[in-house]
Amino acid sequence: MADSDFLTTTQDFYDTIAEDYADRFRDGLAARPVDRALLAAYAELVGGGGEVADLGCGPGEVTACLASLGLSVFGLDLSASMLAIARRENPGLRFEQGSMLDLDLPDGHLAGVVSYYSSIHTPVDRLPDLFAEFARVLTPGGHLFLAFQVGDHPLRIDRPFGHPVSLDFERRQPDRIAELLAGAGFEIRSRTVREAEEELGESSAQAYLIARSRP
């Protein structure tokens, strides 16, 4: 699949459902203490010395959480509609439109990269390119936080909130993602898997990798 195909499909999906999505998942971190604890640990690893990009930031909840933890952070997303919500709800933070696969940043610019469930729409054959782009923009020794659903088959979402759109949510195996990150020049620092919280609508385990770009 060409970049323009899956990127356009993803952008159209989130532009269409943005307001409903934001209402449905507002304060999602409040019900996920493990996620909050891991983000706090990540913030401590990064420290306050450089800029962090929350890539695929959606309505900006994770961006705001990272800012509250003392990081200098900005959000980036494909969806203009998601960014409009992020800016509305987080007026003190910076949000930009763009693709994770082609970041308008110089080499070694960032102290941290966060991809909180945003790599799940990237086809598996493009993951090496995605992770190489993460490594390119990170300073040597910079840290990556990657979250995704665990599994071997995608979850197809059709007509969410009644809208005429659909999208695949890819599930991955942590060991395979760790291998791909190693191939892109990362060292894994933390690997966490928690079971699904069915009361929160989760249907699979959730994985969180923290990795460091090699000095």
C-alpha positions as CSV (number, residue, x, y, z in Angstrom):
1,M,0.0,0.0,0.0
2,A,1.3,3.4,-0.9
3,D,2.0,6.0,1.8
4,S,-0.7,8.2,0.4
5,D,-3.3,5.4,0.6
6,F,-3.0,4.4,4.3
7,L,-2.2,8.0,5.4
8,T,-5.2,9.4,3.6
9,T,-7.5,6.6,5.0
10,T,-6.2,7.2,8.5
11,Q,-6.6,11.0,8.2
12,D,-10.1,10.7,6.8
13,F,-11.2,8.3,9.5
14,Y,-10.1,10.5,12.4
15,D,-11.2,13.8,10.8
16,T,-14.7,12.2,10.5
17,I,-15.0,10.9,14.1
18,A,-12.9,13.4,16.0
19,E,-15.5,15.0,18.1
20,D,-17.2,11.7,19.0
21,Y,-13.8,10.1,19.7
22,A,-12.8,13.0,22.0
23,D,-16.1,12.8,23.9
24,R,-15.9,9.0,24.2
25,F,-12.3,8.8,25.4
26,R,-12.0,12.0,27.3
27,D,-10.0,11.5,30.6
28,G,-9.0,8.0,29.4
29,L,-5.7,8.2,31.3
30,A,-7.6,8.8,34.6
31,A,-8.9,5.2,34.4
32,R,-5.5,3.7,33.5
33,P,-3.0,4.0,36.4
34,V,-0.5,1.7,34.8
35,D,-0.3,3.9,31.7
36,R,0.1,7.0,33.9
37,A,2.9,5.4,35.9
38,L,4.8,4.4,32.8
39,L,4.4,7.8,31.3
40,A,5.8,9.3,34.6
41,A,8.7,6.9,34.5
42,Y,9.4,7.9,30.9
43,A,9.3,11.6,31.8
44,E,11.9,11.0,34.5
45,L,14.1,9.2,32.1
46,V,13.9,12.0,29.5
47,G,14.3,14.7,32.1
48,G,13.8,18.4,31.4
49,G,16.7,19.1,29.1
50,G,15.1,18.8,25.7
51,E,12.0,18.8,23.5
52,V,9.6,15.8,23.3
53,A,7.2,15.1,20.4
54,D,3.9,13.3,21.0
55,L,3.4,11.8,17.6
56,G,-0.2,10.9,16.6
57,C,-1.4,13.0,19.5
58,G,-5.1,13.0,18.7
59,P,-7.0,15.3,21.1
60,G,-3.9,15.9,23.1
61,E,-4.5,14.1,26.4
62,V,-1.1,12.4,26.5
63,T,0.6,15.7,25.4
64,A,-1.0,17.5,28.3
65,C,-0.1,14.7,30.7
66,L,3.6,14.9,29.6
67,A,3.6,18.6,30.0
68,S,2.2,18.2,33.5
69,L,5.1,15.9,34.2
70,G,7.6,18.7,33.4
71,L,8.5,17.9,29.8
72,S,8.8,20.5,27.0
73,V,6.4,18.7,24.6
74,F,4.4,19.4,21.5
75,G,1.9,17.2,19.7
76,L,1.7,16.2,16.0
77,D,-1.1,14.5,14.1
78,L,-2.4,13.9,10.6
79,S,-6.0,14.9,11.5
80,A,-6.8,18.6,11.3
81,S,-10.1,17.9,13.2
82,M,-8.2,16.1,16.1
83,L,-5.7,19.0,16.2
84,A,-8.6,21.5,16.5
85,I,-9.8,19.7,19.6
86,A,-6.3,19.4,21.0
87,R,-5.7,23.2,20.6
88,R,-9.2,24.0,22.0
89,E,-8.7,21.9,25.1
90,N,-5.0,22.6,25.7
91,P,-4.5,26.3,24.7
92,G,-1.1,26.5,26.3
93,L,0.4,23.7,24.3
94,R,1.7,23.5,20.7
95,F,0.2,21.2,18.1
96,E,1.2,20.7,14.5
97,Q,-0.1,18.8,11.5
98,G,2.2,16.3,9.8
99,S,3.1,12.6,9.2
100,M,5.3,10.6,11.6
101,L,7.0,9.0,8.6
102,D,8.3,12.3,7.3
103,L,9.0,14.6,10.3
104,D,9.9,18.2,9.5
105,L,12.7,18.1,12.1
106,P,16.5,18.1,11.9
107,D,18.5,15.0,12.8
108,G,19.1,14.6,16.6
109,H,16.6,17.4,17.5
110,L,14.5,15.7,20.1
111,A,15.1,14.4,23.6
112,G,12.1,12.1,23.4
113,V,9.5,10.6,21.1
114,V,6.1,9.3,22.2
115,S,3.9,7.1,20.0
116,Y,1.0,6.3,22.2
117,Y,-1.2,3.9,20.1
118,S,-0.3,5.9,16.9
119,S,1.9,3.3,15.2
120,I,-1.1,0.9,15.0
121,H,-2.2,2.2,11.6
122,T,1.2,1.9,9.9
123,P,1.5,-1.3,7.8
124,V,4.0,-3.8,9.2
125,D,6.3,-3.4,6.2
126,R,6.6,0.3,6.9
127,L,7.5,-0.1,10.6
128,P,11.2,-0.2,9.9
129,D,10.9,3.2,8.1
130,L,8.8,4.6,10.9
131,F,11.3,3.5,13.6
132,A,14.2,4.8,11.6
133,E,12.5,8.2,11.4
134,F,12.0,8.1,15.2
135,A,15.7,7.3,15.6
136,R,16.8,10.0,13.1
137,V,15.1,12.9,15.0
138,L,16.2,11.7,18.5
139,T,19.4,12.9,20.0
140,P,21.9,10.1,20.9
141,G,20.6,8.6,24.1
142,G,17.1,10.0,23.6
143,H,14.1,8.0,24.6
144,L,11.1,6.5,22.8
145,F,7.8,5.5,24.4
146,L,5.7,3.1,22.3
147,A,2.3,1.8,23.2
148,F,0.2,-0.7,21.2
149,Q,-2.3,-3.5,21.5
150,V,-1.0,-7.1,21.7
151,G,-2.1,-9.7,19.1
152,D,-1.5,-11.3,15.7
153,H,-4.5,-10.0,13.8
154,P,-5.9,-6.5,13.2
155,L,-9.1,-5.2,14.7
156,R,-11.4,-3.8,12.0
157,I,-13.5,-0.8,13.2
158,D,-16.5,-0.2,10.9
159,R,-18.9,2.7,11.1
160,P,-17.7,4.0,14.5
161,F,-20.4,6.3,16.1
162,G,-22.5,5.6,13.0
163,H,-20.1,7.4,10.6
164,P,-19.4,5.8,7.2
165,V,-15.7,5.1,7.7
166,S,-13.6,2.1,8.6
167,L,-10.0,1.4,9.7
168,D,-7.7,-1.4,10.8
169,F,-6.2,-1.2,14.2
170,E,-3.1,-3.4,14.0
171,R,-2.1,-5.6,16.9
172,R,1.5,-6.5,17.4
173,Q,3.7,-8.9,19.4
174,P,6.1,-7.0,21.8
175,D,9.1,-9.3,21.0
176,R,8.8,-8.6,17.3
177,I,8.4,-4.8,17.8
178,A,11.5,-4.9,20.1
179,E,13.4,-6.6,17.3
180,L,12.4,-4.0,14.8
181,L,13.4,-1.2,17.2
182,A,16.8,-2.9,17.7
183,G,17.2,-2.9,13.9
184,A,16.6,0.9,13.9
185,G,19.3,1.5,16.5
186,F,17.3,1.4,19.8
187,E,18.1,-0.4,23.0
188,I,15.1,-1.6,25.0
189,R,15.0,-0.2,28.5
190,S,11.6,-1.4,29.7
191,R,9.0,-3.9,28.4
192,T,5.6,-4.0,30.0
193,V,2.4,-5.9,29.1
194,R,-0.8,-5.5,31.1
195,E,-4.0,-7.5,30.7
196,A,-7.0,-6.0,29.0
197,E,-9.4,-3.9,31.1
198,E,-12.7,-5.2,29.8
199,E,-14.7,-2.6,31.7
200,L,-12.8,0.1,29.6
201,G,-13.7,-1.6,26.4
202,E,-10.3,-3.2,25.8
203,S,-10.3,-6.6,24.1
204,S,-6.6,-7.4,24.1
205,A,-3.5,-7.0,26.3
206,Q,-1.6,-3.7,26.0
207,A,2.1,-3.4,25.5
208,Y,4.4,-0.5,26.4
209,L,8.1,-0.3,25.3
210,I,10.5,2.3,26.4
211,A,13.7,2.4,24.3
212,R,16.8,4.5,24.1
213,S,18.6,5.5,20.9
214,R,22.1,4.4,20.9
215,P,24.7,7.0,21.9
